[in-house]
Amino acid sequence: MLATSSSQGLIAGSDPVAVIDIGSNSVRLVMYERLSRAPVPMYNEKVLCGLGKGVAVTGRLDEKAVSCALDALKRFRFLMERAGVGTFFILATAAAREASNGPDFLKNVYDICGQEAEVLSGEEEAHHSALGILSAMMDPHGVAGDLGGGSLELIRVMGRELGKGATYPLGGLRLSDMAKGSVKQARKIARAELEPALELKALEGQNFYAIGGTWRALARLHMVSTGYPLAVMHHYEIDPAEMLEFCEQVMRGGLDDLDWSGSVSKARRALLPFGAAVLAEVIRRGKPAKIVMSALGVREGHLYGLLPDEVRQQDPLLVACEELCILRSRSPHYAHDLVAWLDHVFTALNVDESPYEKRLRRAACLLADIGWRAHPDYRGTQSLNIIAHGSFIGIDHPGRAYLSMANYFRHEGLSGNRMGLRVREIANLHLHSLARLTGAGLRLAHSAAGELPGILPLLQVRLEENKAILLLPADLAALKSEKLERRFSQFARLLGLEGHVE
């Protein structure tokens, strides 16, 4: 059996859970470290079986696709047993619920897995997708759209309130079948099917949260074509007018000259024009403010729905940072001292922060020491890369840039001359300045306490006219040093103040 709760690389007491998602295009297994507010995938595998191919025409699941899916499930069952998964869920969507031989297929699923699949209705599928958005985004407002192989689900998301989900027969495989492979015909079908969509009539000026493998593949190609500096799909934002133009290019077959290597699998490419046709119609009818990509959907929504309400209320970004702190830092106790101390310092010196910025600063404190095992010359670079590409949710790309830069500055100094990854291009000047200030605060705290818990709470900062004063109690006078004075002065200068240590 694979190491689970005894592993040093997992949160103590973790019991892995898994979700098998039997979709119209792919059959996927995701094993998560544990059921939590910020679930971390520890294993993720999909097999593109194409169960939904031909269902719109024949009404039946293709036998070859069924065989592919059942073989995948046998492998998934074996892997779950070896990994010590005690709890798992099987979700089935459009193809299994609509095909005449769906019941026979589901019986075979039960025989292999020893557990019945939960066959989601279109409305239930939309609701699960929306829960995935609630779990992954902070205060989402707009419409969530989940494009699968057999159907498109749309549902309004208004903070923590959800509308009634609706399903449309516009999945990539189904649309290709209905249009007999014609992209031009697919556009007409999408236009007709979405004309009465009430969800899109309520979308104007809000976000469209795009879920599903075909749309993620489109977004990945958009990243490649624009040279976007951060290869992280979750919360990738695209201007709707730009995305509409890109969809038109895809539908015209204008991607032949792109470098596909590592971007989109060959099995997925054939569906891109049909996914583009649906997204283009969503943009035209809905007039959203932004297209926001989500890496989380039905599977994570299902797990989120199992959590008690008090856990759902937790901040997923801070939960994830806390767990990474536990796994990689020298002292989680010190990290919490650091959060509280910089709260005190920023308040005492009248630093103007929005709730969004304060939350990011607290997250940066929890991550401040995750690179300590690296060689000193590379701690900043390693921390930057871990954070920029981490499996965080509840954070946008500018926020990732802030966290990455703040922790880079913590180790490398405030110039940023050796910052290799182009994350600074994602954050505006204001966030960049705040990241430098936070980095300076992390450096100051390190000089004062050296990652040792119990010291920072004893250090007070006060503001006297244009002077920032760091007060050392008598029993900590030995902490005073030239480096501490220099770093406090550097921190204060960023605020236009003189800094003194007393």
C-alpha positions in Angstrom: 0.0 0.0 0.0 1.1 3.5 -0.7 2.1 5.6 2.3 -0.9 7.8 3.4 -1.3 9.2 6.9 2.2 8.1 7.9 3.8 10.1 5.1 5.8 13.2 6.0 4.5 14.8 2.8 0.9 14.7 3.9 -1.1 16.4 6.6 -1.1 14.2 9.7 -4.3 12.1 9.9 -5.1 12.5 6.2 -7.5 9.9 4.8 -7.5 10.1 1.0 -10.9 10.4 -0.7 -11.6 10.0 -4.4 -14.1 10.9 -7.1 -14.6 8.9 -10.3 -16.3 11.1 -12.9 -17.9 9.2 -15.8 -18.4 11.9 -18.4 -19.5 11.9 -22.0 -16.0 12.5 -23.2 -13.7 11.3 -20.5 -13.6 9.0 -17.5 -11.5 10.5 -14.8 -10.2 9.5 -11.3 -9.0 12.1 -8.9 -7.7 11.1 -5.5 -7.5 13.9 -3.0 -5.3 14.1 0.1 -8.3 14.4 2.3 -11.7 16.0 2.5 -11.0 19.6 3.3 -11.9 23.2 2.4 -8.9 23.3 0.0 -8.6 19.7 -1.4 -5.3 18.8 -2.9 -5.3 16.3 -5.7 -2.7 13.6 -5.0 -3.5 11.6 -8.2 -5.3 12.6 -11.3 -5.9 10.5 -14.4 -8.3 10.7 -17.3 -9.1 8.4 -20.2 -10.8 9.9 -23.2 -13.3 7.2 -24.0 -15.9 9.2 -25.8 -18.9 7.5 -24.2 -21.2 10.2 -25.5 -20.1 9.9 -29.2 -23.0 8.9 -31.3 -25.6 8.9 -28.5 -27.4 11.9 -30.1 -27.8 9.8 -33.3 -28.1 6.2 -32.1 -29.4 6.7 -28.6 -26.9 4.1 -27.4 -23.4 4.1 -25.8 -20.8 2.9 -28.3 -19.6 -0.6 -27.4 -16.0 0.3 -28.0 -16.3 3.3 -25.8 -18.0 1.2 -23.1 -15.2 -1.3 -23.1 -12.6 1.6 -22.8 -14.5 3.0 -19.8 -14.8 -0.3 -18.0 -11.1 -1.0 -18.5 -10.3 2.4 -17.1 -12.6 1.7 -14.0 -10.8 -1.6 -13.3 -7.5 0.3 -13.3 -9.0 3.1 -11.1 -10.3 0.6 -8.6 -6.9 -1.1 -8.3 -5.2 2.3 -7.8 -7.6 3.4 -5.1 -7.2 0.2 -3.2 -3.4 0.5 -3.3 -3.6 4.1 -2.2 -5.7 3.3 0.8 -8.8 5.2 -0.4 -11.6 4.3 2.0 -14.2 6.7 0.7 -14.9 7.3 -2.9 -17.8 8.6 -5.1 -18.8 7.8 -8.6 -20.6 10.5 -10.6 -22.1 9.9 -14.0 -23.5 12.6 -16.3 -25.2 13.1 -19.7 -24.2 10.0 -21.7 -25.0 7.5 -18.9 -28.3 9.1 -18.1 -29.6 9.4 -21.7 -28.4 6.3 -23.5 -30.8 3.4 -23.8 -28.1 1.0 -22.7 -27.0 3.2 -19.9 -28.5 1.0 -17.2 -26.5 -2.0 -18.4 -23.3 0.1 -18.4 -24.1 1.3 -14.9 -24.6 -2.3 -13.7 -21.1 -3.1 -15.0 -19.8 -0.1 -13.2 -21.3 -1.4 -9.9 -19.8 -4.9 -10.5 -16.3 -3.4 -11.0 -16.3 -0.7 -8.3 -18.6 -2.4 -5.7 -20.5 0.8 -5.5 -23.4 2.4 -7.5 -22.7 5.5 -9.5 -24.8 8.6 -8.7 -26.4 9.6 -12.0 -26.8 13.3 -12.0 -29.6 15.0 -13.7 -28.8 18.1 -15.8 -30.0 20.3 -13.0 -28.0 18.4 -10.4 -24.9 18.6 -12.6 -25.3 22.3 -12.9 -25.7 22.6 -9.1 -22.5 20.6 -8.5 -20.6 22.7 -11.0 -21.8 25.9 -9.2 -20.7 24.4 -5.9 -17.3 23.9 -7.5 -17.2 27.6 -8.3 -18.2 28.5 -4.8 -15.5 26.4 -3.4 -12.8 27.8 -5.7 -13.6 31.5 -6.2 -14.0 34.3 -3.6 -17.4 35.9 -3.7 -18.3 34.9 -7.3 -21.0 36.7 -9.2 -22.2 35.7 -12.6 -23.0 32.5 -14.4 -21.2 29.2 -14.2 -21.0 27.2 -17.5 -19.9 23.6 -17.6 -19.2 22.2 -21.1 -18.9 18.4 -21.2 -19.0 16.0 -24.0 -22.8 15.5 -24.0 -24.3 18.7 -22.5 -23.8 22.3 -21.4 -25.0 23.3 -17.9 -25.6 26.9 -17.0 -26.4 28.3 -13.6 -26.4 31.7 -11.9 -24.0 32.2 -9.0 -24.7 35.1 -6.7 -22.2 35.0 -3.9 -23.3 32.0 -1.9 -26.7 31.9 -3.5 -27.3 29.7 -6.5 -30.0 29.8 -9.2 -31.7 26.9 -10.7 -29.5 25.0 -13.1 -30.4 24.3 -16.7 -29.0 21.9 -19.2 -28.6 22.3 -23.0 -27.7 19.6 -25.6 -24.5 21.4 -26.6 -21.6 19.1 -25.3 -18.7 18.9 -27.7 -19.3 15.3 -28.9 -23.1 15.7 -29.1 -22.8 19.0 -31.0 -20.3 17.5 -33.5 -22.7 14.6 -34.1 -25.8 16.9 -34.4 -23.9 19.1 -36.9 -22.5 16.1 -38.8 -19.0 17.6 -38.2 -19.9 21.0 -39.7 -18.7 23.9 -37.5 -20.9 26.3 -39.5 -23.9 24.1 -38.6 -22.8 23.8 -35.0 -22.9 27.6 -34.7 -26.5 27.7 -35.9 -27.4 24.9 -33.4 -25.7 26.7 -30.5 -27.4 29.9 -31.4 -30.9 28.3 -31.5 -30.4 26.3 -28.3 -29.1 29.3 -26.3 -31.6 31.8 -27.6 -34.1 31.2 -24.7 -31.4 30.7 -22.0 -32.5 32.9 -19.1 -29.1 32.5 -17.4 -27.4 34.4 -20.2 -29.9 37.2 -20.1 -28.8 37.8 -16.5 -25.1 37.6 -17.3 -24.4 41.1 -18.7 -21.6 42.9 -16.8 -20.8 39.9 -14.6 -18.3 37.1 -14.9 -18.7 33.9 -16.9 -17.0 31.0 -15.0 -16.0 28.5 -17.7 -15.6 24.8 -16.6 -14.8 21.8 -18.7 -11.9 20.2 -20.5 -12.6 21.6 -23.9 -12.9 25.2 -22.7 -9.7 24.7 -20.6 -8.0 23.5 -23.8 -9.1 26.6 -25.6 -7.8 28.8 -22.8 -4.5 27.0 -22.8 -4.1 27.7 -26.5 -5.0 31.3 -25.8 -2.2 31.4 -23.2 0.2 30.0 -25.8 -0.8 32.3 -28.5 -0.5 35.4 -26.4 2.7 34.4 -24.5 1.0 34.7 -21.1 3.6 34.5 -18.4 2.0 32.1 -15.9 0.9 28.6 -17.0 -1.8 28.3 -14.3 -5.3 27.6 -15.6 -7.4 28.3 -12.5 -8.7 31.9 -12.4 -7.1 32.7 -15.8 -9.1 35.7 -17.0 -9.7 36.6 -20.6 -11.4 39.7 -22.0 -14.6 38.6 -23.7 -14.0 40.5 -26.9 -10.6 39.0 -27.2 -11.9 35.5 -26.5 -14.7 36.0 -29.1 -12.1 36.8 -31.7 -10.0 33.8 -30.6 -13.0 31.5 -30.9 -13.7 32.8 -34.4 -10.1 32.0 -35.3 -10.5 28.5 -33.9 -13.7 27.9 -35.8 -12.0 29.0 -39.0 -9.2 26.4 -38.4 -6.7 29.2 -37.9 -4.6 27.4 -35.4 -2.6 25.2 -37.7 0.6 27.2 -37.2 0.5 27.2 -33.4 2.9 25.0 -31.4 0.5 22.4 -30.0 3.3 20.5 -28.1 2.3 20.1 -24.5 -0.8 22.3 -24.9 -3.7 20.1 -26.0 -3.9 16.4 -26.5 -4.6 15.1 -30.0 -7.8 13.5 -28.8 -9.1 16.8 -27.5 -8.3 18.9 -30.6 -11.1 17.8 -32.8 -13.7 19.2 -30.3 -12.1 22.6 -30.0 -14.1 24.3 -32.9 -17.3 23.0 -31.4 -16.4 24.2 -27.9 -15.5 27.6 -29.5 -18.9 27.8 -31.2 -20.7 27.4 -27.9 -18.4 29.8 -26.0 -18.8 32.4 -28.8 -22.5 32.2 -28.5 -22.4 32.6 -24.7 -20.3 35.7 -25.1 -22.5 37.2 -27.8 -25.7 36.6 -25.9 -24.5 37.1 -22.3 -22.1 40.1 -22.8 -20.0 39.1 -19.7 -17.5 41.4 -18.1 -14.8 38.7 -18.0 -14.3 35.0 -18.9 -12.8 33.4 -15.8 -11.5 29.8 -16.1 -12.1 27.4 -13.3 -10.0 24.2 -12.8 -12.6 23.0 -10.3 -16.1 21.8 -11.2 -18.5 18.9 -10.6 -16.0 16.7 -8.6 -14.9 19.4 -6.2 -18.4 20.7 -6.0 -19.6 17.3 -4.8 -16.9 17.3 -2.1 -17.6 20.8 -1.1 -21.3 19.9 -0.6 -20.2 17.2 1.9 -18.5 19.7 4.2 -20.2 21.1 7.3 -21.2 24.8 6.9 -18.5 26.0 9.4 -15.8 24.4 7.2 -17.3 25.9 4.0 -17.0 29.3 5.6 -13.2 28.9 5.9 -11.0 30.9 3.6 -9.6 28.3 1.1 -6.5 30.3 0.3 -5.5 30.6 4.0 -6.3 27.0 4.6 -4.0 25.9 1.7 -1.3 28.3 2.9 -1.6 27.0 6.4 -1.2 23.4 5.2 1.8 24.2 3.1 3.3 26.0 6.1 2.8 22.9 8.2 4.5 20.7 5.6 7.4 22.9 4.6 8.3 25.6 7.2 10.4 25.3 10.3 7.7 26.7 12.7 4.0 27.1 12.0 3.8 28.8 15.4 6.3 31.5 14.2 4.2 31.9 11.0 1.1 32.8 13.1 3.2 35.1 15.2 4.2 36.8 11.9 0.6 37.2 10.7 -0.4 38.9 14.0 2.7 41.0 14.2 2.5 42.4 10.7 -1.2 43.1 11.4 0.0 45.2 14.3 2.8 46.9 12.4 0.7 47.8 9.4 -2.1 49.1 11.6 0.4 51.1 13.8 1.9 52.8 10.8 -1.4 53.5 9.0 -0.7 51.4 6.0 -3.8 51.6 3.8 -4.9 48.1 2.7 -8.1 46.7 1.3 -9.5 43.5 2.7 -8.3 41.7 -0.4 -4.7 43.1 0.2 -4.7 42.3 3.9 -5.8 38.7 3.1 -2.9 38.3 0.6 -0.4 39.7 3.2 -1.5 37.2 5.8 -1.2 34.4 3.2 2.3 35.6 2.4 3.2 35.3 6.1 2.1 31.7 6.2 4.3 31.0 3.1 7.3 33.0 4.2 9.5 30.0 5.2 8.5 27.3 2.8 11.8 27.6 0.9 14.2 27.2 3.9 15.5 23.8 2.8 16.8 25.1 -0.5 20.3 26.5 -0.9 20.4 30.1 0.3 21.1 31.4 -3.2 17.9 29.8 -4.5 15.4 30.1 -1.7 13.8 33.1 -3.3 13.5 31.5 -6.7 12.2 28.3 -5.3 9.6 30.0 -3.1 8.5 32.1 -6.1 8.0 29.1 -8.3 6.2 27.0 -5.7 3.8 29.8 -4.9 3.2 30.9 -8.5 2.4 27.4 -9.6 0.8 26.1 -6.4 -2.6 24.4 -6.3 -4.2 27.4 -4.6 -7.8 28.3 -4.9 -9.6 31.4 -3.9 -7.0 33.6 -5.5 -6.7 35.4 -8.8 -3.5 35.7 -10.9 -2.5 39.1 -9.7 -2.8 37.8 -6.2 -0.5 34.9 -7.0 2.0 37.4 -8.4 1.8 39.4 -5.2 2.4 36.3 -3.0 5.3 35.1 -5.3 7.0 38.4 -5.3 6.6 39.1 -1.6 8.3 35.8 -0.7 10.9 36.3 -3.4 11.8 39.8 -1.9 11.9 38.1 1.5 14.9 36.0 0.5 16.5 38.0 -2.4 16.2 41.6 -1.3 13.9 44.3 -2.7 15.4 45.0 -6.1 14.1 41.9 -7.8 16.9 41.9 -10.3 17.2 38.2 -10.5 13.5 37.4 -10.6 13.3 34.9 -13.4 9.6 34.2 -13.8 7.6 37.0 -15.4 5.0 37.2 -12.6 5.5 40.9 -12.1 3.8 41.5 -15.5 0.6 40.2 -14.0 0.4 42.5 -11.0 -0.2 46.2 -11.3 2.2 48.8 -9.9 0.2 49.1 -6.6 0.3 45.4 -5.9 4.0 45.3 -6.9 4.6 48.1 -4.3 2.7 46.3 -1.6 4.6 43.1 -2.4 7.9 44.9 -1.8 6.5 46.4 1.4 5.4 42.9 2.6 8.7 41.4 1.6 10.5 44.1 3.6 8.3 43.3 6.6 9.1 39.6 6.3 12.9 40.4 6.1 12.5 42.7 9.1 10.8 40.0 11.2 13.4 37.4 10.2 16.2 39.8 11.4 14.3 40.3 14.7 13.2 36.7 15.5 15.0 34.3 13.2 11.9 32.2 12.7 11.8 31.5 16.4 8.3 31.6 17.9 7.4 33.8 20.9 9.6 36.8 20.1 7.5 38.9 17.6 4.6 39.3 20.0 6.9 41.2 22.4 8.0 43.7 19.8 5.9 46.9 19.5 5.9 49.5 16.8 4.5 53.0 17.1 4.3 56.1 14.9 5.5 59.5 16.1 4.9 62.2 13.5 7.2 61.1 10.6 9.1 58.5 12.6 8.4 54.8 12.9 9.8 53.4 16.1 10.5 49.7 16.9 10.5 49.1 20.6 12.6 46.3 22.1 11.8 45.4 25.7 14.7 45.4 28.1 15.0 41.6 28.3 15.3 41.5 24.5 17.9 44.3 24.1 20.4 41.7 22.8 18.3 41.5 19.6 19.4 44.9 18.6 21.8 44.8 15.7 23.0 46.8 12.7 21.0 44.5 10.4 17.8 44.9 12.4 18.2 48.7 12.3 19.0 48.7 8.6 16.0 46.5 7.7 13.6 48.5 9.9 14.8 51.7 8.3 14.4 50.2 4.9 10.8 49.1 5.7 10.0 52.6 7.1 11.4 54.3 4.0 8.9 52.5 1.8 6.2 54.3 3.8 8.0 57.7 3.6 9.1 57.5 7.2 12.3 57.5 9.3 12.9 54.2 11.2 14.4 53.9 14.6 15.0 51.0 16.9 14.9 51.7 20.6 
